[in-house]
Amino acid sequence: MAKPLMAKATAVWLVDNTTISFKQIADFVGMHELEVQGIADGDVAAGVKGFDPIANNQLTQDEIDAAQNNPLHKLKLKFNPSAAGEEKRRGPRYTPLSKRQDRPNSILWLVKFHPELSDGQIAKLVGTTKPTIQSIRERTHWNISNMQPIDPVALGLCKQSELDAIVQKAAAKKAAEGGVMSDDERRKLVSTEQSLEMDAAPKIPTAIEGLETFSLSDEPAEEKEDEPIIDADSFFNLPKGGADDEDEDDLRP
């Protein structure tokens, strides 16, 4: 169903100037019912000026009256002959100017972590061209030394559902070919939800590698050889008493 222009401003006008229910307005402008209620409470769209759909040839007064009299009536846009055939045009995805500088980083991320994706799939996902993708694959891009792989979902260039759909399509193609995949490849070819549900492979920390055969069980220690007992005199090598000691006693007053 086609949506009106300036949907939020149209919802503001309908809330302020009609008695149409929040549900009817939400269905007409493509918003959630709670958002429309937030507009009525002043919590949403504060400062947004209402957009009159009657004056802008999007609704008729008869359509508004019918919706006010019947809570089950669904508002319909006024037919515009000049807009026939303009529902959707196929073309490259539009990328805002503020995010275009991050697009090469997202392409590098896709090439690195999802090499199974074709150039056409990547171009459709983030809105780029095949020569740009090819230059990044071959590392001949003019700025390849300063690029870092960044998730396109984190950059806002695509949705997680769109990325998962393409990855699942690649997984189905890989399975149809019958190729044997490693664990890492298998994790790359599944969606985010499926990957998070998998059991993580146990890994041994680098600091204790090689100690996996170490055992803490009590083992009989080797008996040490008996060492000779050394008395204090022999340890400190004290001289034995003799004539010199007697002479010292005689010299005392």
Secondary structure by P-SEA (a helix, b strand, c coil): cccccaaaaaaaaaaacccccaaaaaaaacccaaaaaaaaaccccccbbbbbccccccccaaaaaaaaacccbbbbcccccccccccccccccccccccccaaaaaaaaaaaccccccaaaaaaaccccaaaaaaaaaccccccccbbbbcccccccccaaaaaaaaaaaaaaaaaacccccaaaaaaaccaaaaaacccccccccccccccccccccccccccccccccccccccccccccaaaaaaaaacc
